[in-house]
Amino acid sequence: MLSLDFIRENAELVRRAIEDKGGGVDLARILDLDTARRAKLTAMEGLKAERNAGSKEVGRLQKSGADASQLKSRMK
């Protein structure tokens, strides 16, 4: 089994190997799905970073005695 990294980095080699073996694999679809997956992972990591920063800010506000309810509801 080939890793997605290998397929992504060697797409033309993989495409030729598929053709040589007479396979009916849609390599373009695999690469498109991989691109979409990586974009969603990047977006998810950004949201996690935002959540972590917000949680840290809530803690800082609560320690200082400030009202953090608005930020808390936004983080939910």
Buried (B, 14 or more C-beta within 10 A) or exposed (E): EEEEEEBBEEBEEBBEBBEEEEEEEEBEEBBEEBEEEEEEEEEEEEEEEEEEEBEEBBEEBBEEEEEBEEBBEEBE
